[in-house]
């Protein structure tokens, strides 16, 4: 079954995902933990990775059932059709959230605009474009999935 990208009201991602699960749908709301600082304390908070978006796997004929959950605004559209996420992309998000490391790079005099191919790991066989090269970090654009990724550079020869 395809994964649809569903838009939610702001700050309703978790609640809407739970309501859709209660309706018997397979829902994925990727979460990340951030440290937030207030004037008197720091606190770890868990937030959705994609604000106002969740992923729902369902048969195309049952698409309208998502509107039974309050908080759903509609589907993300691409060319006037509901946007779909591939299983590989959902798995890549899950792996990334579970702290998979990028590896398989051969690094030698990298410049912004160069194209590289990731050889192993979660993003194996994906082509990336170097956006920025820093002394310890490298920003990559993964055009296939529309992500910008920051990778730590370690042991560069």
C-alpha positions in Angstrom: 0.0 0.0 0.0 1.3 3.5 -0.8 2.3 6.0 1.9 0.3 9.3 1.6 1.6 12.5 3.0 -1.2 14.0 5.1 -1.3 17.7 6.3 -2.5 18.4 9.8 -3.3 21.4 11.8 -0.2 22.9 13.5 0.8 21.1 16.7 -1.8 18.3 16.0 0.6 15.8 14.4 0.9 13.4 17.3 -2.8 13.5 18.3 -4.0 13.1 14.7 -1.6 10.2 14.2 -3.0 8.5 17.3 -6.6 9.0 16.2 -5.8 7.6 12.7 -4.1 4.6 14.3 -7.3 4.1 16.5 -9.2 4.0 13.2 -7.0 1.1 12.1 -4.6 2.9 9.7 -0.9 2.5 9.6 0.6 5.8 10.5 4.1 7.1 10.8 4.9 10.4 12.5 8.7 10.7 12.8 9.8 12.2 16.1 13.0 13.8 17.2 14.2 14.9 20.6 15.6 18.4 21.0 16.9 20.3 24.0 15.0 23.5 24.6 16.3 26.2 26.9 14.2 28.5 28.9 15.5 31.3 31.2 15.5 29.0 34.2 16.1 25.5 32.8 16.8 23.2 29.9 14.4 20.4 28.9 14.4 17.6 26.4 11.2 17.7 24.3 10.1 15.3 21.6 8.7 17.0 18.5 7.6 15.8 15.0 10.4 15.9 12.5 8.1 17.3 9.8 5.8 20.0 11.3 2.2 19.6 10.1 2.8 16.4 8.2 2.4 12.7 8.9 2.6 9.6 6.7 -0.4 7.3 6.3 -0.3 3.9 4.5 -3.6 2.9 3.1 -5.4 1.6 0.0 -6.2 4.4 -2.5 -9.9 3.6 -2.3 -10.0 4.3 1.4 -8.3 7.7 1.2 -11.3 9.7 2.4 -11.2 7.9 5.8 -8.4 10.1 7.0 -10.9 13.0 7.2 -12.7 11.2 10.1 -9.9 12.3 12.4 -10.1 15.9 13.6 -6.9 17.8 12.8 -6.5 16.5 9.2 -6.5 19.3 6.7 -5.9 17.2 3.6 -3.3 15.6 1.5 -0.1 17.1 0.3 -0.5 17.5 -3.4 1.9 17.0 -6.3 0.7 17.8 -9.8 -2.9 17.9 -8.5 -2.7 14.4 -7.1 -2.0 13.3 -3.5 1.7 13.1 -2.9 3.1 9.6 -2.2 6.2 8.6 -0.3 8.1 5.5 -1.3 8.7 2.6 1.1 12.4 3.2 0.7 12.0 6.9 1.7 10.0 6.0 4.8 12.7 3.4 5.8 15.4 6.0 5.2 13.7 8.3 7.6 13.3 5.6 10.2 17.0 4.6 9.8 18.1 8.2 10.1 16.0 8.8 13.2 17.5 5.6 14.7 21.0 7.3 14.3 22.3 5.4 11.4 25.7 6.8 10.4 26.7 7.8 7.0 29.7 5.9 5.7 31.3 4.8 2.5 32.7 8.1 1.5 36.1 8.6 -0.1 37.0 12.2 0.7 39.5 14.1 -1.4 39.4 17.9 -2.0 35.6 18.4 -2.0 34.2 21.6 -3.4 30.6 23.0 -3.3 28.7 21.8 -6.4 30.6 18.5 -6.7 28.5 15.4 -7.1 29.2 12.3 -4.9 27.7 8.9 -4.7 27.1 7.4 -1.3 28.4 3.8 -1.5 27.1 2.1 1.7 24.7 2.7 4.6 21.1 3.9 4.6 21.6 6.1 1.6 23.6 3.6 -0.5 23.6 4.3 -4.2 22.1 7.7 -3.8 23.7 10.7 -5.5 24.3 13.8 -3.5 25.4 17.3 -4.4 27.8 19.1 -2.0 26.3 22.3 -0.8 28.9 23.4 1.7 32.3 22.2 2.9 33.4 23.1 6.5 36.3 22.1 8.5 34.3 19.4 10.4 31.0 19.2 8.6 29.8 18.7 5.1 26.3 19.7 3.8 24.9 17.5 1.2 21.7 17.8 -1.0 20.0 14.5 -1.7 17.9 15.6 -4.8 16.1 12.2 -5.1 14.3 12.7 -1.8 14.6 16.5 -1.4 16.7 16.6 1.7 19.7 18.6 2.9 21.9 16.5 5.1 24.7 17.5 7.4 27.5 14.9 7.8 30.4 15.1 10.2 33.8 14.7 8.5 36.1 12.5 10.5 39.5 11.1 9.7 39.7 12.9 6.4 42.9 11.9 4.5 
